[in-house]
Structures are given as structure tokens and as C-alpha cells.
Amino acid sequence: MSTNADPLPALVPPGKGRVIRAFGDELHVHLDGADTGGRFAMFTAITPPGGGPPPHIHANEDEWFHVLEGRAEFFLDGVWTEAGPGTTVYMPKNSFHTFRNIGDVPLKQIIHVAPAGFEVFFGRCAAEFEKGGPPDFPALIAIAAEHGISFPPV
């Protein structure tokens, strides 16, 4: 994603950001690359019980999480570590990581990515899910690769 040296200030009132749904998750986008000149994106992610992405690597983005509600486990350095509300986790680009909801209620997290672009990836995947029927996993893997996201074996 390209960056703008002088993005304009942005104010997004509650409930006014766009919502993107894919993989069973829901992203409430507060700031995207268009708002920040490509510098970062910020969203609230809601993950159902048992949900979470497969272990993966971002070649382009640093990613940090702040758990608001629910119980998460994060895969860090080959070890699963529980993270409850108030916990913050940082995953620099090229780190092998994931998280999962280990509770019985939705997991709610604020997630930032820098630079922006993950929200574009997630939106493209959402379009695949909106087609109906079972998801086209080869298409989703190809979209991920175009955004520098890979899924090495555990």
C-alpha cells in the first residue's frame, strides 16, 4: 500500500466504520489505509468461540493486538500462551504466529497493522465468502500470497 506524507485528520464515530466478514470473523474498521495515508489500519476483531486463523506469517505488516473481551491464546515462539482482557501482544512482520478464541463467548480485540493493507486482504476474502457455497480455498490462499501472507506448516 502506498503512503501519503500528509494524511488528513480522521474521526470515525462509534458504529460508523465499515464491517467486513470473512472466515467466521467480523472486523469493524476504525481507520484504514485511506484514512492514514497507508501508515496503519485499526479495527476491532470479533472471533467466535473456537475461531482464529491458522498459523501464518505477514511479510509486510507488523501486527499488535489488545484483548478487550473473552479469552485468547496466542502462538508465540512455538508456545501457546493464554491472554485475557487487558493483554497486549505484538507480532513483528515475519514472525510465525496466530491466535484462537479459547472461551465460550466471542473474543473481542483491537488490532493494529502497520503499514495498512491487511484490511484490503480481509475485504477481498470477504468477497469470496459472499459468493455463497463453500469457500474457494485455493483462491483465498492466492489472495493471501498477493498480500504477503503465507501459511508454513507447523
C-alpha positions as CSV (number, residue, x, y, z in Angstrom):
1,M,0.0,0.0,0.0
2,S,1.4,3.4,-0.9
3,T,1.7,6.1,1.8
4,N,0.7,9.7,1.8
5,A,3.2,12.0,3.6
6,D,0.3,14.2,4.9
7,P,-2.9,12.3,5.5
8,L,-5.9,14.3,6.7
9,P,-7.1,14.0,10.3
10,A,-9.9,11.4,10.7
11,L,-12.7,11.0,13.1
12,V,-14.8,7.8,13.0
13,P,-17.8,7.9,15.3
14,P,-18.9,4.7,17.1
15,G,-20.7,2.3,14.7
16,K,-19.7,4.3,11.5
17,G,-16.7,2.2,10.4
18,R,-17.3,-0.4,7.7
19,V,-17.8,-4.0,8.8
20,I,-16.0,-6.9,6.9
21,R,-17.0,-10.5,7.5
22,A,-14.8,-13.5,6.5
23,F,-13.6,-16.8,8.0
24,G,-16.3,-16.5,10.6
25,D,-14.8,-13.3,12.0
26,E,-16.1,-9.8,11.9
27,L,-13.8,-6.7,11.5
28,H,-15.1,-3.3,12.4
29,V,-12.7,-1.0,10.6
30,H,-12.0,2.2,12.6
31,L,-9.1,3.5,10.4
32,D,-7.9,2.1,7.1
33,G,-5.1,2.9,4.8
34,A,-7.1,5.6,3.0
35,D,-7.5,7.4,6.4
36,T,-3.9,7.1,7.5
37,G,-2.0,7.6,4.2
38,G,-1.2,3.9,4.2
39,R,0.7,4.1,7.5
40,F,-1.5,1.8,9.5
41,A,-5.0,0.3,10.0
42,M,-7.0,-0.2,13.2
43,F,-10.0,-2.4,13.7
44,T,-12.0,-4.3,16.3
45,A,-12.0,-8.0,15.5
46,I,-14.7,-10.3,16.8
47,T,-13.9,-14.0,16.7
48,P,-16.4,-16.7,17.7
49,P,-15.6,-19.4,20.3
50,G,-13.1,-21.9,18.8
51,G,-12.2,-19.4,16.0
52,G,-8.9,-18.0,14.9
53,P,-6.7,-18.0,11.8
54,P,-4.2,-20.8,11.0
55,P,-0.6,-20.1,12.0
56,H,0.8,-17.6,9.4
57,I,3.5,-15.0,8.6
58,H,3.0,-11.5,7.4
59,A,5.9,-10.4,5.2
60,N,4.6,-6.8,5.1
61,E,2.9,-5.8,8.3
62,D,3.7,-5.6,12.0
63,E,0.6,-6.5,14.0
64,W,-0.4,-5.8,17.5
65,F,-3.5,-6.9,19.5
66,H,-5.2,-5.7,22.6
67,V,-7.7,-8.1,24.1
68,L,-10.9,-6.3,25.2
69,E,-13.3,-9.2,26.0
70,G,-13.1,-13.0,26.1
71,R,-10.2,-15.4,26.4
72,A,-7.5,-15.7,23.7
73,E,-4.5,-17.9,23.3
74,F,-1.6,-16.6,21.2
75,F,1.0,-18.8,19.5
76,L,4.4,-17.1,20.3
77,D,7.8,-18.7,19.6
78,G,6.2,-22.2,19.2
79,V,4.3,-21.9,22.5
80,W,0.6,-21.2,23.2
81,T,0.1,-18.6,25.9
82,E,-3.3,-17.5,27.3
83,A,-4.2,-13.8,27.1
84,G,-7.2,-12.3,28.9
85,P,-8.7,-8.9,28.8
86,G,-6.2,-6.1,29.0
87,T,-3.4,-8.1,27.5
88,T,-1.4,-6.6,24.6
89,V,0.6,-8.7,22.1
90,Y,3.0,-7.5,19.4
91,M,3.9,-9.6,16.4
92,P,6.5,-8.0,14.1
93,K,6.4,-8.8,10.4
94,N,8.0,-12.2,9.5
95,S,7.0,-13.7,12.9
96,F,5.2,-17.1,12.8
97,H,2.0,-16.5,14.8
98,T,-1.7,-16.9,15.4
99,F,-4.4,-16.6,18.0
100,R,-7.5,-18.5,18.9
101,N,-10.6,-17.9,21.0
102,I,-10.5,-20.5,23.8
103,G,-13.5,-19.1,25.6
104,D,-17.2,-19.7,25.3
105,V,-18.1,-16.1,24.3
106,P,-16.9,-14.0,21.3
107,L,-13.3,-12.7,21.6
108,K,-13.1,-9.0,21.0
109,Q,-9.7,-7.4,20.2
110,I,-8.4,-4.1,18.9
111,I,-5.9,-4.9,16.2
112,H,-3.5,-2.5,14.5
113,V,-1.4,-3.3,11.5
114,A,1.4,-1.2,10.1
115,P,1.6,-0.4,7.3
116,A,-2.1,-0.7,6.2
117,G,-3.2,-3.3,3.8
118,F,-4.5,-6.2,5.9
119,E,-8.0,-4.7,5.7
120,V,-7.7,-4.9,1.9
121,F,-6.8,-8.5,2.1
122,F,-9.6,-9.3,4.5
123,G,-12.1,-7.4,2.3
124,R,-11.0,-9.4,-0.8
125,C,-11.5,-12.6,1.2
126,A,-14.9,-11.4,2.4
127,A,-15.9,-11.0,-1.3
128,E,-15.0,-14.7,-1.8
129,F,-17.2,-15.7,1.1
130,E,-20.1,-13.6,-0.2
131,K,-20.3,-15.7,-3.3
132,G,-22.1,-18.4,-1.4
133,G,-21.4,-22.1,-1.1
134,P,-18.2,-23.5,0.3
135,P,-15.2,-21.1,0.2
136,D,-12.7,-21.4,-2.6
137,F,-9.6,-22.2,-0.5
138,P,-7.1,-22.0,-3.4
139,A,-8.5,-18.5,-4.2
140,L,-8.1,-17.5,-0.6
141,I,-4.5,-18.8,-0.5
142,A,-3.8,-16.9,-3.7
143,I,-5.2,-13.6,-2.2
144,A,-3.1,-14.2,0.9
145,A,0.0,-14.6,-1.2
146,E,-0.7,-11.4,-3.1
147,H,-0.7,-9.6,0.3
148,G,2.5,-11.3,1.6
149,I,0.7,-13.7,3.9
150,S,1.9,-17.3,4.0
151,F,0.9,-20.4,5.9
152,P,4.0,-22.5,6.6
153,P,3.5,-25.9,8.2
154,V,3.5,-26.0,12.0
